[in-house]
Amino acid sequence: MLKKEDFIYFGKFTKPHGTRGEIGICGEGFLLGEGCDYVACDIDGILVPFFIENSRTKNNDTIIVKLEHLDSAESVRFLTNCSTYIPRDWVDEEENFTWNYFVGFTVNDEELGEVGEIVDIDDSTINTLFIVERNGEEILIPAGEEMITAIDHEERTITFKLPEGLINL
């Protein structure tokens, strides 16, 4: 069984491309390199591998992939908007990541200690926000580099010096 902690969020499947089973993936800053022969897709909370027959770049943030054993637009349509993940060991994390890389990291504050887990990223505005789950509630923390004091890639933690009162808003 694939474990989510062994993977990095890559992007989302877009819509089928053409009629022969190709589908787009809108990526988050990682390239599918030579050794990348599959992506994992989150289906009902379980990571399911889909092996890549071939791939090509469509534009700066979208690639078109042909998945093995899926040979028509109808056969890949169910993947539209599903999150995709790539194995963590295929990426040089310390040099090639986007904000989405931090999904799943534990957020710590220098004063408060553990705050919660990053469950999503809101990049719909000019100010990117971490969506952090804390005690069953979501709080928003600006993804400003000036507030980040430490990142531990192995322990998957990110430490902030948060402004007083931000957690209580």
N, C-alpha and C positions, 0 to 999 in steps of 0.2 A: 504494500500500500504506500502511495506517495504521501510524504509528510509536508505540510505547507511551509514549515520552517526551513526546508531544504530548497525552497523556491523563492524567486523574486518576481513581483508583479511586473508583467511586461506590457500589457495593454488590454484592449478589448477587440473581440471580433467585430468587424463592421458587417456589411451585407455581402451576399454572394456576388462574385465578380464573373460575369459571363455565364455560360451554361454547362461548363465541364467540371464543376465541383471546386472551383477556386473561390477563395474568400479573403477579404482584407483583414489585416490586423493593424489597428491604429496603436503604434508603440509609444513607449514612454522614455525613449532615450537610449535603449540598448539595441545593438545590432544583432541580428541572427547571423552568427559566424559559421565557419566551416563545420565545427563540431556540433552545431545545434541541429539535431535531427528530429526533435519533437518539441511541442509545446504542451503544457498541461492546462486543462480548462476546468474551471470551477463549476461543476454541475451538481446542484442540490447539496453544496457543502463538501463535496468529494472531488479531489483532483483526479481528472481522467486524462491520460496521455493521448495525444493525436500526433501521429508520425507524419513528417513533412516529406512529400515526394519531391517537390521543388518550390522555390520561392524567388521572387523578384521585387525590386523596389518600385513602388508607384510614385511616391513623393517623399518629402522630408520626414514625415511621421507615419507613413502607411506602407506596409508591404503586402503583397498578394502571395498567398500560399496555396498550394495544391496538397490536400491531405490524402494520405493513403486510404483506399477503399471507399472514398466518398467522391462519386463521379458525376454529380449533377447539382444544379443550383438548389433543387429541393432537398437533397441529402445534406447540405451544409447549412441550410437556412436556420435550423434550430440553434446553431451556435451564435447567431447574431446577438450582439451585446453581452455575450459571456466574457468574463474576465479570463485572461490568459497569463500563464506564468512560465518562466524558464528556470532551469536548474541554477542555483546560486553559484556553482563552481564554473559556469560558463561565462561569468562576468567578473572583471576586475573591479570589485565593488568600491574600492577606495578611490578610484580615479574615474569611474564611469557610472554615475548614478543620477537620478532625478529625484525630486521630492517624493515620488511614489515608492522609491526604494525603502523609505522609512515606515511604510505601512507594516504593522506588526511589532514595531519597536516599542519598548516601554519608555515613557516619558518620566524623567525625574526633574525636580526643581532643587536648586542648591539649598533653599530654606525649608521647603515642605517635605522633601523626600519624594517617594513615588507618587506620581499624579495619576497615571493610567496608561492605557495602550492606544497607540495611533491606529484607528480603524479605517480612515479614509483621508483623502486630500481634497480640499476645495480650492481649485485654481480657476474658478469662474470669474474672478476679479483680478485686478492688478496685484493685490496682496494675497499671496498664497497662504492658506490656513491648514494646520493640522486639525483633523477632527479626532478628538481624544475621548475615549469612553472612560468615565470615572463614576464608579458606584451606580451604574445603570443609566447615567445621563451623559449626553455629549457636550463637551466644551470645546471651544475653538481657541487655538493657540497660533499666533502669527508664526510663520516659518521663516522669520528673519534671522539671518546668520549672526547678527550682532547679539542676539539673546542666547545663542547656542554656545555652551562653554565646553562641552565634551561629547564625543561620539565614540561608543564602543561597538565596533562592528561584530565582534565575536559574541558578546553578551546581548547584542541587539538592544542597546539602551542609548538614549539621547538625553543629555543633561542641559537644562536651561537655567538662566537667571531671569525668572519671570517678574514682571512688574507687580508690585504689591496689589492684591485685590483682584487680579485677573481671573483667578480660579473661581472666585465667588460671584462673578458677573452673571 
